[in-house]
C-alpha cells in the first residue's frame, strides 16, 4: 500500500483531535494525529502497542506512572494495555504506529 500526502480526509475522533490513517498492512497501522492546544486525551489503554513521534507542537505525555514533556523530535513506545494519557500544550502533529492494526482506525471504519 502506498500513501500520497493530502491535507484532506482527517476525521475528528473527539473534539479537538483529528486522525488520518496514512497506511496499514497486516500487522501495523501508521497514523497522523492533529491535536489542538489545550485538548487532553483522557487516561486509556488498548491491546495495541503504540509507538509515536512528535512532528510539531508540545505535549505532556503520561505513560503508566511516568510523565514527560514531549517536544518536536521526541518519540515514545507504549506497551499494550498500559494506561496512558496526553495533553497538548500547543497545537501538535503526531505520527503513531499501532501493532496489531487498530481496526477502528481503518479508513472504512472512520467514515
Secondary structure, DSSP 8 states (H G I E B T S, - for coil): ------S---EEEETTEEEEEEEE-SS-EEEEEEE-TT-EEEEE--SSEEEEEEEESEEEEEETTEEEEEETT-EEEE-TT--EEEEESS-EEEEEEEES--GGGSGGG--
